[in-house]
Amino acid sequence: MPYQALLENGVLKMKGDCVGLLQKTANSILLKWQTKIMNIICTNALHLQNRPRDSPVGSILVLNGEIVGEGIEGGKTFKDITFHSEIEAVRNARTLLQTPDLSDCIMYTTHEPCIMCSYVLRHHQIQTIIIGLASGDIGGFSSQYPLLKDENIRKWQKPPAVLFGILEEECRQLSL
């Protein structure tokens, strides 16, 4: 099994040399993502003086290596609970792509999507979600309401592949 990755309970598990191969092939994608997510975070940081109560969360949607949607947290600033970074990224992607089907997109987000955002991601059929940091009791994967794992809602397709821990420490530092 030199190159094997499998989906186990909705979490991508890697075996053998797959980790090394993934690291090599993903370096350019991760560098591009790191740069973009850092730009989002810098934008967020610039607004922190005016938006001190919003969490420093950023998300992007990528289609064929191109960023098609991005969002930063703004629920408290805009007094709108739906102004989460993942939802904003989906809104932007839908506007750009003119379709509700985002099944070919990959979501990258600094923090695990909450239950509300997880519903939106499932509704728009996003099949891969890359997460920096788990959100615990409010997360759509790690909470007692794991919508990202659910297989019982008939109108949804299979659960997305979820990968945790990308830039985890950098994402944790944002929340300090």
Secondary structure as a PSIPRED ss2 file (coil, helix, strand):
# PSIPRED VFORMAT (PSIPRED V4.0)

   1 M C   1.000  0.000  0.000
   2 P C   1.000  0.000  0.000
   3 Y E   0.000  0.000  1.000
   4 Q E   0.000  0.000  1.000
   5 A E   0.000  0.000  1.000
   6 L E   0.000  0.000  1.000
   7 L E   0.000  0.000  1.000
   8 E E   0.000  0.000  1.000
   9 N C   1.000  0.000  0.000
  10 G C   1.000  0.000  0.000
  11 V E   0.000  0.000  1.000
  12 L E   0.000  0.000  1.000
  13 K E   0.000  0.000  1.000
  14 M E   0.000  0.000  1.000
  15 K E   0.000  0.000  1.000
  16 G E   0.000  0.000  1.000
  17 D C   1.000  0.000  0.000
  18 C H   0.000  1.000  0.000
  19 V H   0.000  1.000  0.000
  20 G H   0.000  1.000  0.000
  21 L H   0.000  1.000  0.000
  22 L H   0.000  1.000  0.000
  23 Q H   0.000  1.000  0.000
  24 K H   0.000  1.000  0.000
  25 T H   0.000  1.000  0.000
  26 A H   0.000  1.000  0.000
  27 N H   0.000  1.000  0.000
  28 S H   0.000  1.000  0.000
  29 I H   0.000  1.000  0.000
  30 L H   0.000  1.000  0.000
  31 L H   0.000  1.000  0.000
  32 K H   0.000  1.000  0.000
  33 W H   0.000  1.000  0.000
  34 Q H   0.000  1.000  0.000
  35 T H   0.000  1.000  0.000
  36 K H   0.000  1.000  0.000
  37 I H   0.000  1.000  0.000
  38 M H   0.000  1.000  0.000
  39 N H   0.000  1.000  0.000
  40 I H   0.000  1.000  0.000
  41 I H   0.000  1.000  0.000
  42 C H   0.000  1.000  0.000
  43 T H   0.000  1.000  0.000
  44 N H   0.000  1.000  0.000
  45 A H   0.000  1.000  0.000
  46 L H   0.000  1.000  0.000
  47 H H   0.000  1.000  0.000
  48 L C   1.000  0.000  0.000
  49 Q C   1.000  0.000  0.000
  50 N C   1.000  0.000  0.000
  51 R C   1.000  0.000  0.000
  52 P C   1.000  0.000  0.000
  53 R C   1.000  0.000  0.000
  54 D C   1.000  0.000  0.000
  55 S C   1.000  0.000  0.000
  56 P C   1.000  0.000  0.000
  57 V C   1.000  0.000  0.000
  58 G E   0.000  0.000  1.000
  59 S E   0.000  0.000  1.000
  60 I E   0.000  0.000  1.000
  61 L E   0.000  0.000  1.000
  62 V E   0.000  0.000  1.000
  63 L E   0.000  0.000  1.000
  64 N C   1.000  0.000  0.000
  65 G C   1.000  0.000  0.000
  66 E E   0.000  0.000  1.000
  67 I E   0.000  0.000  1.000
  68 V E   0.000  0.000  1.000
  69 G E   0.000  0.000  1.000
  70 E E   0.000  0.000  1.000
  71 G E   0.000  0.000  1.000
  72 I E   0.000  0.000  1.000
  73 E C   1.000  0.000  0.000
  74 G C   1.000  0.000  0.000
  75 G C   1.000  0.000  0.000
  76 K C   1.000  0.000  0.000
  77 T C   1.000  0.000  0.000
  78 F C   1.000  0.000  0.000
  79 K C   1.000  0.000  0.000
  80 D C   1.000  0.000  0.000
  81 I C   1.000  0.000  0.000
  82 T C   1.000  0.000  0.000
  83 F C   1.000  0.000  0.000
  84 H C   1.000  0.000  0.000
  85 S H   0.000  1.000  0.000
  86 E H   0.000  1.000  0.000
  87 I H   0.000  1.000  0.000
  88 E H   0.000  1.000  0.000
  89 A H   0.000  1.000  0.000
  90 V H   0.000  1.000  0.000
  91 R H   0.000  1.000  0.000
  92 N H   0.000  1.000  0.000
  93 A H   0.000  1.000  0.000
  94 R H   0.000  1.000  0.000
  95 T H   0.000  1.000  0.000
  96 L H   0.000  1.000  0.000
  97 L H   0.000  1.000  0.000
  98 Q C   1.000  0.000  0.000
  99 T C   1.000  0.000  0.000
 100 P C   1.000  0.000  0.000
 101 D C   1.000  0.000  0.000
 102 L C   1.000  0.000  0.000
 103 S C   1.000  0.000  0.000
 104 D C   1.000  0.000  0.000
 105 C E   0.000  0.000  1.000
 106 I E   0.000  0.000  1.000
 107 M E   0.000  0.000  1.000
 108 Y E   0.000  0.000  1.000
 109 T E   0.000  0.000  1.000
 110 T E   0.000  0.000  1.000
 111 H E   0.000  0.000  1.000
 112 E C   1.000  0.000  0.000
 113 P C   1.000  0.000  0.000
 114 C E   0.000  0.000  1.000
 115 I H   0.000  1.000  0.000
 116 M H   0.000  1.000  0.000
 117 C H   0.000  1.000  0.000
 118 S H   0.000  1.000  0.000
 119 Y H   0.000  1.000  0.000
 120 V H   0.000  1.000  0.000
 121 L H   0.000  1.000  0.000
 122 R H   0.000  1.000  0.000
 123 H H   0.000  1.000  0.000
 124 H C   1.000  0.000  0.000
 125 Q C   1.000  0.000  0.000
 126 I C   1.000  0.000  0.000
 127 Q C   1.000  0.000  0.000
 128 T E   0.000  0.000  1.000
 129 I E   0.000  0.000  1.000
 130 I E   0.000  0.000  1.000
 131 I E   0.000  0.000  1.000
 132 G E   0.000  0.000  1.000
 133 L E   0.000  0.000  1.000
 134 A C   1.000  0.000  0.000
 135 S C   1.000  0.000  0.000
 136 G H   0.000  1.000  0.000
 137 D H   0.000  1.000  0.000
 138 I H   0.000  1.000  0.000
 139 G E   0.000  0.000  1.000
 140 G C   1.000  0.000  0.000
 141 F C   1.000  0.000  0.000
 142 S C   1.000  0.000  0.000
 143 S C   1.000  0.000  0.000
 144 Q C   1.000  0.000  0.000
 145 Y C   1.000  0.000  0.000
 146 P C   1.000  0.000  0.000
 147 L C   1.000  0.000  0.000
 148 L C   1.000  0.000  0.000
 149 K C   1.000  0.000  0.000
 150 D C   1.000  0.000  0.000
 151 E C   1.000  0.000  0.000
 152 N C   1.000  0.000  0.000
 153 I C   1.000  0.000  0.000
 154 R C   1.000  0.000  0.000
 155 K C   1.000  0.000  0.000
 156 W C   1.000  0.000  0.000
 157 Q C   1.000  0.000  0.000
 158 K C   1.000  0.000  0.000
 159 P C   1.000  0.000  0.000
 160 P C   1.000  0.000  0.000
 161 A E   0.000  0.000  1.000
 162 V E   0.000  0.000  1.000
 163 L E   0.000  0.000  1.000
 164 F E   0.000  0.000  1.000
 165 G C   1.000  0.000  0.000
 166 I C   1.000  0.000  0.000
 167 L C   1.000  0.000  0.000
 168 E H   0.000  1.000  0.000
 169 E H   0.000  1.000  0.000
 170 E H   0.000  1.000  0.000
 171 C H   0.000  1.000  0.000
 172 R H   0.000  1.000  0.000
 173 Q H   0.000  1.000  0.000
 174 L H   0.000  1.000  0.000
 175 S C   1.000  0.000  0.000
 176 L C   1.000  0.000  0.000
